[in-house]
Amino acid sequence: MENLIPTAVLETNRASGRTITEQFHAFNAHNPHVYCALERMAARRLAAGATRVSLKDLFEDLRRQLPYGVSGLNNNYTALYARRLIDDHPHWAGAFELRRRRAA
């Protein structure tokens, strides 16, 4: 399977010197509950009959559900979370729109 992470995900953050992918992995390692919540929310929407799921919508719902939000939850991570959900649940592939990755 070809890499489908958008070029924007590969850009380096000027402040930290790390790529968005590196930042995502660090965030995810420190906040595994975020992935679990996104997975649960996506599963509920699909079980309720949704045929498409927007990770940006899930992010906003998650921000509203948590009393103090999630520090560091960056919208740049939506593509990476979508890909992880598809990796873990291949049968959900059609529910998420992924753009072709232009750089390695």
C-alpha positions as CSV (number, residue, x, y, z in Angstrom):
1,M,0.0,0.0,0.0
2,E,1.4,3.4,-0.9
3,N,1.9,6.1,1.7
4,L,-1.1,8.4,1.8
5,I,0.0,11.1,4.3
6,P,-0.5,14.6,2.8
7,T,2.6,16.6,2.2
8,A,1.6,19.1,4.9
9,V,2.0,16.3,7.5
10,L,5.6,16.0,6.5
11,E,6.4,19.7,7.0
12,T,8.7,20.6,9.8
13,N,7.4,22.7,12.7
14,R,9.7,25.8,12.9
15,A,9.4,26.0,16.7
16,S,10.3,22.4,17.5
17,G,12.3,21.4,14.4
18,R,10.2,18.2,14.3
19,T,7.9,17.1,11.5
20,I,4.2,16.9,12.1
21,T,4.5,13.1,12.0
22,E,7.1,13.2,14.7
23,Q,5.0,15.6,16.8
24,F,2.0,13.3,16.2
25,H,3.8,10.2,17.5
26,A,5.0,12.1,20.6
27,F,1.5,13.4,21.3
28,N,-0.1,10.0,20.7
29,A,2.4,8.3,23.0
30,H,1.5,10.7,25.8
31,N,-2.2,10.7,25.1
32,P,-3.3,7.2,24.2
33,H,-6.8,8.0,25.5
34,V,-7.3,10.4,22.5
35,Y,-7.0,7.5,20.0
36,C,-9.3,5.3,22.1
37,A,-11.9,8.1,22.2
38,L,-11.7,8.7,18.4
39,E,-12.0,5.0,17.7
40,R,-15.0,4.7,20.0
41,M,-16.7,7.8,18.4
42,A,-16.0,6.6,14.9
43,A,-17.4,3.1,15.7
44,R,-20.6,4.6,17.2
45,R,-21.2,6.8,14.1
46,L,-20.6,3.9,11.7
47,A,-22.9,1.6,13.8
48,A,-25.6,4.3,13.7
49,G,-25.5,4.1,9.9
50,A,-23.0,6.8,8.9
51,T,-21.2,6.0,5.7
52,R,-18.6,8.8,6.0
53,V,-16.8,10.1,9.1
54,S,-14.9,13.3,9.4
55,L,-11.9,13.3,11.8
56,K,-12.2,17.0,12.1
57,D,-15.7,16.6,13.4
58,L,-14.6,13.9,15.8
59,F,-11.8,16.3,17.0
60,E,-14.3,19.0,17.7
61,D,-16.7,16.6,19.5
62,L,-13.8,15.3,21.6
63,R,-12.8,18.9,22.5
64,R,-16.4,19.6,23.7
65,Q,-16.6,16.3,25.6
66,L,-13.5,16.8,27.7
67,P,-13.9,19.3,30.4
68,Y,-10.5,21.0,29.8
69,G,-10.0,19.9,26.3
70,V,-6.8,18.1,25.2
71,S,-3.7,20.2,25.4
72,G,-1.8,19.8,22.1
73,L,-4.6,18.2,20.1
74,N,-3.6,19.7,16.7
75,N,-5.8,19.6,13.7
76,N,-2.7,18.7,11.7
77,Y,-3.0,15.2,13.3
78,T,-6.4,14.4,11.8
79,A,-4.9,12.7,8.7
80,L,-2.6,10.6,10.8
81,Y,-5.4,9.5,13.2
82,A,-7.6,8.6,10.1
83,R,-4.8,6.4,8.7
84,R,-4.3,4.8,12.1
85,L,-8.0,4.0,12.4
86,I,-7.9,2.5,8.9
87,D,-4.8,0.5,9.7
88,D,-6.5,-0.9,12.8
89,H,-10.0,-1.3,11.1
90,P,-9.5,-1.9,7.4
91,H,-13.2,-2.3,6.9
92,W,-13.6,1.4,7.8
93,A,-11.4,2.5,4.8
94,G,-14.4,3.8,2.8
95,A,-15.6,5.9,5.7
96,F,-12.6,8.3,5.6
97,E,-11.4,10.5,2.8
98,L,-7.6,10.3,2.4
99,R,-5.6,12.3,0.0
100,R,-2.6,11.0,-1.8
101,R,0.8,11.6,-0.2
102,R,3.2,13.6,-2.4
103,A,6.5,13.2,-0.5
104,A,8.1,10.4,1.4
